[in-house]
Amino acid sequence: MVFTAPYFINKQAGSNHHTKDRLQELINIRTLKVYLETTMFNYYFDSERDAHADTVKLFEEIKAGIFQGFTSMYVLRELGDAPEDKRRKMLSLIDEYGITTFDESPEAVRLAEAYVSEKVIPSKYLTDGIHIAVATIHEMDMIVSLNFKHIVRKKTIDLTGLINVSRGYRKVEIHSPMEVVDSEY
């Protein structure tokens, strides 16, 4: 089981008389690995959306080393459907923020097909399942997405976790950027 920094602090810090430096030391134990699903690249440039500021902040936190950012060739393929100017800008985020891109994977496709066969993800949206599967097989700590229809939903989180564990993988956390970024600073 992977413990995120807040969980670790709550369990290990005990009393609340620790200094800010000690809390920062606990947070820095391990940088969390975050898989960025396609919507994250779209929202970065859509300043009219509520989640825009938190999306940009997540990218900035990746650049600052608070998180390690990852995506996949499946995301790049989806971004390829955008108009040329927007596509170019979205793809430039990968280099600008030092995001690692995973190759396509037959293993991820098979796991995503299991999500579809178990009726967790509709077959029409297999790629949404592939995003979860890529994050799973690469042992990401979490997926960050703004796809509330098929990815960031309780049913998907619970059932993909069960399927993952039944197949020898671990459950991957799934969150929106609003749940992940540090909005207090």
C-alpha positions as CSV (number, residue, x, y, z in Angstrom):
1,M,0.0,0.0,0.0
2,V,1.3,3.5,-0.9
3,F,0.7,6.2,1.7
4,T,0.4,9.8,0.5
5,A,2.1,12.5,2.4
6,P,-0.9,13.7,4.4
7,Y,-1.7,10.2,5.5
8,F,1.9,9.6,6.5
9,I,2.0,12.8,8.5
10,N,-1.2,12.0,10.3
11,K,0.0,8.5,11.2
12,Q,3.6,9.3,12.0
13,A,3.7,12.9,13.3
14,G,1.5,12.1,16.3
15,S,1.2,15.3,18.2
16,N,0.9,18.7,16.5
17,H,4.0,20.3,18.1
18,H,6.3,19.4,15.2
19,T,8.0,22.2,13.5
20,K,7.2,23.2,9.9
21,D,10.7,21.9,8.9
22,R,9.9,18.5,10.3
23,L,6.6,18.4,8.4
24,Q,8.3,19.3,5.2
25,E,10.9,16.6,5.9
26,L,8.1,14.0,6.2
27,I,6.4,15.3,3.0
28,N,9.7,15.0,1.1
29,I,10.2,11.3,1.9
30,R,9.0,10.3,-1.6
31,T,7.8,12.3,-4.5
32,L,4.4,11.0,-5.7
33,K,4.1,9.8,-9.2
34,V,1.1,11.4,-11.0
35,Y,-0.4,10.2,-14.3
36,L,-2.0,13.1,-16.2
37,E,-5.0,12.1,-18.3
38,T,-6.0,14.0,-21.4
39,T,-8.4,16.5,-19.8
40,M,-5.5,18.0,-17.8
41,F,-3.8,19.2,-21.0
42,N,-7.1,20.7,-22.2
43,Y,-8.0,22.5,-19.0
44,Y,-4.5,24.1,-18.8
45,F,-5.5,26.3,-21.7
46,D,-9.2,26.8,-20.9
47,S,-9.2,29.7,-18.6
48,E,-13.0,29.8,-18.6
49,R,-13.3,26.5,-16.7
50,D,-13.5,26.3,-12.9
51,A,-10.6,23.9,-12.7
52,H,-8.2,25.9,-14.8
53,A,-6.3,27.5,-11.9
54,D,-5.9,24.2,-10.1
55,T,-4.8,22.5,-13.3
56,V,-2.1,25.1,-13.9
57,K,-1.0,24.9,-10.3
58,L,-0.6,21.1,-10.6
59,F,1.7,21.5,-13.6
60,E,3.7,24.1,-11.6
61,E,3.9,21.7,-8.7
62,I,5.3,19.1,-11.1
63,K,7.8,21.5,-12.4
64,A,8.8,22.4,-8.8
65,G,9.4,18.7,-8.0
66,I,6.5,18.3,-5.6
67,F,5.1,15.6,-8.0
68,Q,6.6,13.5,-10.8
69,G,4.4,14.0,-13.9
70,F,3.7,11.2,-16.4
71,T,1.4,10.7,-19.3
72,S,1.1,8.2,-22.2
73,M,1.1,7.9,-26.0
74,Y,-2.7,7.3,-25.6
75,V,-3.0,10.9,-24.3
76,L,-0.8,12.2,-27.1
77,R,-3.0,10.4,-29.6
78,E,-6.1,12.0,-28.2
79,L,-4.4,15.4,-28.2
80,G,-3.7,14.9,-31.8
81,D,-7.4,15.3,-32.5
82,A,-7.3,19.0,-31.3
83,P,-7.0,21.9,-33.7
84,E,-3.4,22.5,-34.8
85,D,-2.7,25.6,-32.6
86,K,-4.2,24.1,-29.4
87,R,-2.5,20.7,-30.1
88,R,0.9,22.3,-30.4
89,K,0.4,24.2,-27.1
90,M,-0.8,21.2,-25.3
91,L,2.0,19.0,-26.5
92,S,4.5,21.7,-25.5
93,L,3.5,21.2,-21.9
94,I,5.2,17.8,-21.9
95,D,8.7,19.3,-22.5
96,E,8.0,22.5,-20.5
97,Y,7.1,20.6,-17.4
98,G,9.4,17.6,-17.8
99,I,6.5,15.1,-18.1
100,T,7.6,11.5,-18.9
101,T,5.5,9.7,-21.6
102,F,4.8,6.0,-21.4
103,D,4.7,4.0,-24.6
104,E,1.6,2.0,-25.7
105,S,1.2,-1.3,-23.9
106,P,-0.6,-4.5,-24.8
107,E,-0.7,-5.2,-21.0
108,A,-2.6,-1.9,-20.4
109,V,-5.0,-2.7,-23.2
110,R,-5.8,-6.1,-21.7
111,L,-6.4,-4.6,-18.3
112,A,-8.6,-1.9,-19.8
113,E,-10.6,-4.6,-21.6
114,A,-11.2,-6.2,-18.3
115,Y,-12.6,-2.9,-17.0
116,V,-14.9,-3.0,-20.0
117,S,-15.9,-6.6,-19.7
118,E,-16.8,-6.0,-16.0
119,K,-18.9,-3.0,-17.1
120,V,-16.9,-0.5,-15.2
121,I,-16.0,1.5,-18.4
122,P,-18.3,1.5,-21.5
123,S,-16.7,-0.2,-24.5
124,K,-17.1,3.0,-26.5
125,Y,-14.7,4.7,-24.0
126,L,-12.0,2.0,-23.9
127,T,-9.3,4.7,-24.0
128,D,-10.5,6.0,-20.6
129,G,-9.9,2.5,-19.2
130,I,-6.5,2.4,-20.9
131,H,-5.5,5.6,-19.0
132,I,-6.3,3.9,-15.7
133,A,-4.6,0.7,-16.8
134,V,-1.4,2.5,-17.9
135,A,-1.2,4.2,-14.5
136,T,-1.8,0.9,-12.9
137,I,0.9,-1.1,-14.7
138,H,3.4,1.7,-14.2
139,E,2.6,1.8,-10.5
140,M,1.6,5.4,-10.4
141,D,0.4,6.8,-7.1
142,M,-2.5,8.5,-8.7
143,I,-4.3,9.5,-11.8
144,V,-5.3,13.2,-12.1
145,S,-8.2,13.8,-14.4
146,L,-11.2,16.0,-15.0
147,N,-13.2,13.3,-16.8
148,F,-16.0,13.0,-14.3
149,K,-18.1,10.8,-16.6
150,H,-15.9,7.8,-16.8
151,I,-12.7,8.2,-14.7
152,V,-13.2,10.4,-11.6
153,R,-16.2,8.6,-10.2
154,K,-16.8,6.4,-7.2
155,K,-17.9,3.4,-9.2
156,T,-14.8,3.6,-11.4
157,I,-12.4,4.1,-8.5
158,D,-13.8,1.3,-6.5
159,L,-14.3,-1.3,-9.2
160,T,-11.0,-0.7,-11.1
161,G,-9.3,-1.0,-7.7
162,L,-10.9,-4.4,-7.1
163,I,-10.1,-5.6,-10.6
164,N,-6.5,-4.4,-10.3
165,V,-6.0,-6.2,-7.0
166,S,-7.7,-9.4,-8.3
167,R,-5.1,-9.4,-11.1
168,G,-2.1,-8.8,-9.0
169,Y,-1.8,-5.1,-9.3
170,R,-2.5,-2.5,-6.7
171,K,-5.3,0.1,-6.6
172,V,-4.4,3.5,-8.1
173,E,-5.9,6.6,-6.5
174,I,-8.0,8.7,-8.9
175,H,-8.5,12.5,-8.2
176,S,-9.3,15.8,-9.7
177,P,-6.6,18.5,-9.5
178,M,-8.6,20.4,-7.0
179,E,-8.1,17.4,-4.6
180,V,-4.4,17.2,-5.2
181,V,-2.8,20.7,-5.4
182,D,-1.9,22.7,-2.3
183,S,-4.3,25.6,-2.4
184,E,-3.2,27.0,0.9
185,Y,0.0,28.4,-0.4
